[in-house]
Amino acid sequence: MATGFVFHELYLWHNTWNWNQVFPPSLTVQPGTHAENPETKRRLRNLLEVSGILDHLVTIKPRRATVEELSRVHTPAHIAKIREISDRGYGDASALTPLGAGSYEIALLAAGGAIKAMEAVITGEVDNAYALIRPPGHHATADVGMGFCLFSNAAIAIRHAQQLHGLTRIATVDWDVHHGNGTQSIFYDDPSVLSISLHQDNLFPANSGAIAENGEGKGKGFNINVPLPPGSGPGAYAAAFERVVIPALTRFKPELIVVPSGFDASGVDPMGRMLMNSSGYRRLARMLLDAARALCGGRLVMTHEGGYSEMYVPYCGLAVIEELCGHRTGVEDPWDQLMGQWGGMSAQPHQTAIIDQAAELVKNIN
């Protein structure tokens, strides 16, 4: 299979300053490194090169999204606010979300990278694509940049596909450890987009991502949340895919599948409390590929979101990209077997109880 790959050095130049993980420095908070810093993305790109898999990917050059393209998702006031802060050189989109000089232009490039990946898949230039973009996007709502996200990259690409390429049914499957609240809010009343989010229950944003949030108006039934309990591992995620995600996709019959791809559900991530390993992500990617082949000609686009373990994100990302392009590099994940021996890697009764509840929502899709 031909797999497209989007990346640009400027993605690593988005400046989140010297915050201590998620808190700004003060007289009681020592300066440090913001959780959403370039290193996990840089190291993933580096491992792709060292492994040799870049030779098996089709390079897709990103471009800046236009204000018109952003405006299909975001309000003029929000776009203007991000630009003003960037031009000023420093400020916060909202709590936890600092940006610096040039961040507006880099965020345009991230949204444009998602668009280019989408276009390459729709036109058949590639079978699927992975956009290693930054800043991330799945928390950004129409009028608020939050959770490290400035613009909703995946949603902007989806609206582009609908407006310019005529797609009428697109599905998103968000496996970031945090709830994809921005994507949910943008499509909450829209039956043309099936939004699915698997996330750690009530992690971020607080009180967001409950099973009861199932869409509204014409979009009722087209939003599915699977709020997995802390400590869920590959077994729980696979069960959720088998009993919720794949049946929902099968009922919806999308023309294309988009994955906001965060690797912060790993067992060593500092921002979540889940137990996923690279083998688990590989299995989920394989299941989505099989579903995409059966339902929409294999058309699958992944946009990079969270993941905060500098050491481990690269191995999870490599496993997924190996599945996308069908090439094994032989690079071994040094953590994978060790994690596989941890307790709780199989689905537990309290986890399957939540999955059972979410599975009931599949019946609402028509």
C-alpha positions in Angstrom: 0.0 0.0 0.0 1.0 3.6 -0.6 1.1 5.5 2.6 1.5 9.3 2.6 3.5 11.1 5.3 3.2 14.8 6.2 5.9 16.5 8.3 7.6 19.9 8.4 10.4 21.2 10.6 8.3 24.2 11.5 5.9 22.0 13.4 8.7 21.6 16.0 9.2 25.4 16.3 5.7 26.1 17.8 6.8 27.6 21.2 5.0 26.4 24.4 7.6 28.2 26.5 9.2 27.1 29.8 6.1 26.0 31.6 6.4 23.2 34.2 4.4 20.6 32.4 1.1 22.4 32.3 1.7 25.3 34.8 3.2 28.7 34.0 6.3 29.6 36.1 5.9 31.6 39.2 7.5 32.1 42.6 6.2 28.7 43.6 6.3 26.8 40.3 9.9 26.3 39.0 10.3 26.8 35.2 10.5 23.5 33.3 9.3 22.0 30.0 5.8 22.2 28.8 4.1 18.8 28.3 3.3 19.7 24.7 6.9 20.3 23.5 8.5 19.3 20.3 10.6 16.3 21.5 8.0 13.5 21.2 7.3 14.5 17.6 11.0 15.0 16.8 11.9 11.6 18.2 9.1 9.9 16.3 10.3 11.5 13.1 13.9 10.4 14.0 12.9 6.8 14.6 11.0 6.7 11.3 14.3 7.8 9.6 16.6 5.4 11.6 14.2 2.5 11.0 14.3 3.1 7.2 10.5 3.2 7.0 10.6 6.7 5.5 11.8 5.0 2.3 8.5 3.2 2.1 6.3 6.3 2.6 5.2 9.0 0.1 6.2 12.4 1.2 3.3 14.9 1.2 4.4 18.5 1.4 2.1 20.6 3.7 0.8 24.1 3.0 -0.8 26.7 5.1 -4.5 26.5 5.5 -6.3 29.6 4.4 -8.5 31.7 6.7 -11.5 30.7 4.5 -10.7 27.0 5.2 -10.4 27.7 9.0 -13.6 29.6 8.9 -15.6 26.4 8.0 -14.9 25.3 11.6 -13.8 28.3 13.6 -15.3 31.7 14.4 -13.6 34.9 13.0 -13.0 36.0 16.6 -11.1 32.9 17.5 -8.9 33.0 14.4 -8.2 36.7 15.0 -7.3 36.0 18.7 -4.7 33.3 17.8 -3.2 35.5 15.2 -3.0 38.5 17.6 -1.3 36.5 20.3 1.2 35.1 17.8 1.9 38.5 16.4 2.4 39.9 20.0 4.9 37.1 20.6 3.5 35.5 23.7 0.1 34.6 25.3 -2.3 31.9 26.1 -5.1 30.7 23.9 -6.7 29.6 27.2 -5.6 27.8 30.3 -2.8 25.3 29.7 -2.3 26.5 26.1 0.5 29.0 25.6 1.8 30.0 22.2 4.5 32.3 20.8 5.7 34.2 17.9 4.9 32.4 14.6 2.5 29.9 16.3 -0.4 31.2 14.2 1.5 30.5 10.9 2.6 27.1 12.2 -0.9 26.2 13.2 -2.1 27.1 9.7 0.6 24.8 8.4 -0.6 22.0 10.7 -4.2 22.4 9.5 -3.0 22.6 5.9 -1.0 19.4 6.5 -4.1 17.6 7.5 -5.9 19.0 4.4 -3.1 17.8 2.1 -3.1 14.3 3.7 -6.9 14.2 3.2 -6.6 15.3 -0.5 -3.9 12.7 -1.2 -6.1 9.9 0.0 -9.3 11.2 -1.7 -7.6 11.6 -5.0 -5.9 8.2 -4.8 -2.4 9.5 -4.7 -1.9 7.3 -1.7 -4.1 4.6 0.0 -3.8 6.1 3.5 -1.8 8.8 5.2 -0.3 9.9 8.5 0.1 13.6 9.3 2.8 14.2 11.9 1.6 17.7 12.6 1.8 20.2 15.5 0.2 22.0 17.3 -2.5 19.3 17.9 -6.1 20.0 17.3 -8.8 17.7 18.8 -9.5 19.9 21.9 -10.0 23.1 19.9 -13.7 24.1 19.7 -15.2 26.6 17.2 -14.3 29.5 19.4 -11.7 28.3 22.0 -8.2 27.0 21.7 -7.6 24.6 24.6 -5.8 21.5 25.8 -2.6 22.5 23.8 -4.7 22.8 20.6 -5.2 26.0 18.6 -7.2 24.9 15.5 -9.1 21.7 15.0 -6.9 20.1 12.3 -9.0 17.0 11.6 -12.3 18.9 11.6 -10.9 21.5 9.1 -9.7 18.7 6.8 -13.1 17.0 7.1 -15.0 20.2 6.1 -12.6 20.6 3.3 -13.3 17.1 2.0 -17.1 17.8 2.2 -17.0 21.2 0.6 -14.5 20.6 -2.2 -14.7 16.8 -2.8 -18.3 16.1 -2.1 -17.9 13.5 0.6 -21.1 13.1 2.6 -20.3 10.5 5.3 -17.0 10.7 7.2 -16.2 8.9 10.4 -13.6 9.9 13.1 -12.1 7.5 15.6 -10.2 9.3 18.3 -7.9 7.1 20.4 -6.1 9.9 22.3 -6.3 9.3 26.1 -8.1 12.6 26.4 -11.7 13.1 25.2 -11.9 14.6 21.7 -14.2 17.3 23.0 -13.4 19.8 20.2 -14.2 17.4 17.4 -17.4 16.3 19.3 -18.6 19.9 19.6 -18.0 20.8 16.0 -20.0 17.9 14.6 -22.4 17.4 17.5 -25.6 18.2 15.5 -24.2 16.9 12.2 -25.3 13.5 10.9 -22.7 13.6 8.1 -19.9 12.9 10.5 -19.8 10.0 13.0 -17.6 11.0 15.9 -16.2 8.3 18.1 -13.8 8.9 21.0 -12.2 6.3 23.2 -10.6 8.0 26.2 -9.8 7.7 29.9 -12.9 8.5 31.9 -13.2 12.1 33.1 -9.5 12.9 32.6 -9.5 16.0 30.3 -11.6 18.1 29.9 -13.3 17.5 33.2 -16.9 16.3 33.0 -16.6 15.8 29.2 -16.9 12.6 27.1 -19.7 10.7 28.9 -21.7 8.0 27.3 -24.8 10.2 27.5 -23.2 12.7 25.1 -24.7 11.1 22.0 -25.3 14.1 19.7 -28.3 16.4 19.3 -30.8 17.5 16.7 -30.1 15.8 13.4 -26.8 14.6 14.8 -28.5 12.6 17.6 -26.9 9.1 17.6 -23.9 10.1 15.6 -21.6 10.9 18.6 -20.3 7.9 20.6 -18.0 8.1 23.6 -16.3 5.2 25.2 -15.0 6.5 28.6 -12.8 3.7 29.6 -11.7 3.4 33.3 -8.2 4.2 34.3 -5.9 1.2 33.9 -7.5 0.0 30.7 -5.0 -1.8 28.4 -4.8 -3.4 25.0 -7.5 -6.0 25.9 -10.1 -3.3 26.8 -9.3 -1.2 23.7 -9.5 -4.2 21.4 -12.9 -5.1 23.0 -14.1 -1.6 22.5 -13.1 -1.7 18.8 -14.7 -5.1 18.3 -18.0 -4.2 20.1 -18.4 -0.5 19.5 -16.0 1.0 16.9 -16.2 -1.6 14.1 -20.0 -2.2 14.4 -20.6 1.6 14.4 -18.4 2.1 11.3 -20.2 -0.8 9.6 -23.6 0.7 10.3 -22.5 4.2 9.3 -20.7 3.2 6.0 -18.3 6.1 5.8 -16.6 7.2 2.6 -13.4 7.9 4.6 -12.1 7.4 8.2 -10.1 9.9 10.1 -8.1 9.1 13.3 -7.1 11.8 15.7 -4.0 9.8 16.8 -2.7 10.4 20.3 -0.3 7.9 21.9 -0.8 9.2 25.5 -2.8 6.1 26.4 0.5 4.2 26.7 1.5 2.6 30.0 4.4 5.0 30.5 2.8 8.3 29.5 2.9 11.0 32.2 -0.4 12.6 31.2 -2.7 9.5 31.4 -3.2 6.4 33.4 -3.8 3.7 30.8 -1.8 0.6 29.8 -1.6 0.6 26.0 1.6 -0.6 24.4 2.9 -0.5 20.8 1.4 -4.0 20.1 -1.9 -2.7 21.2 -1.8 0.3 18.9 -0.6 -1.9 16.1 -3.7 -4.1 16.6 -6.1 -1.2 16.6 -4.5 0.2 13.4 -4.9 -3.2 11.7 -8.5 -3.4 12.7 -9.2 0.1 11.3 -7.4 -0.7 8.1 -9.5 -3.9 7.6 -12.6 -1.8 8.3 -11.5 0.9 5.9 -10.9 -1.7 3.1 -14.3 -3.2 3.6 -16.2 0.0 3.9 -14.5 2.8 2.0 -11.8 1.5 -0.3 -9.1 1.7 2.4 -9.3 5.5 2.7 -7.8 6.3 6.1 -6.2 9.5 7.4 -4.4 9.9 10.7 -3.7 13.3 12.3 -1.2 13.4 15.2 -2.5 14.6 18.5 -1.1 13.9 22.0 1.6 11.6 23.5 4.0 12.9 26.1 6.6 10.1 26.7 9.7 11.1 24.8 11.0 7.6 25.0 7.8 5.7 24.1 5.8 7.7 21.6 8.2 6.9 18.8 7.7 3.1 19.1 3.9 3.4 19.2 3.9 5.7 16.1 6.3 3.4 14.3 4.1 0.4 14.9 1.0 2.2 13.5 2.8 3.5 10.5 4.3 0.0 9.8 0.7 -1.3 9.7 -0.4 1.5 7.4 2.2 0.9 4.8 2.5 -2.9 5.3 6.2 -2.9 5.9 8.0 -4.2 9.0 11.3 -2.6 9.8 12.5 -5.1 12.3 13.0 -2.4 15.0 12.0 -3.9 18.4 10.1 -1.9 21.0 12.2 -2.4 24.1 9.1 -1.9 26.4 6.6 -4.0 24.5 7.2 -7.4 26.1 7.7 -6.0 29.5 4.4 -4.2 29.4 2.7 -7.3 28.0 3.5 -9.0 31.3 1.9 -6.3 33.5 -1.4 -7.0 35.3 -4.5 -5.6 33.7 -3.5 -6.0 30.1 -6.6 -8.1 29.3 -10.1 -6.6 29.4 -11.5 -6.5 33.0 -15.1 -6.8 34.0 -15.5 -3.2 35.1 -14.1 -2.1 31.7 -16.3 -4.4 29.7 -19.3 -3.1 31.6 -18.6 0.4 30.1 -18.0 -1.0 26.7 -21.4 -2.8 26.9 -23.1 0.5 27.6 -21.4 2.2 24.7 -22.3 -0.7 22.4 -25.9 0.0 23.0 -25.4 3.3 21.2 -24.5 1.6 17.9 -28.2 0.8 17.5 -28.9 4.5 17.1 -26.8 4.9 14.0 -28.8 5.0 10.8 
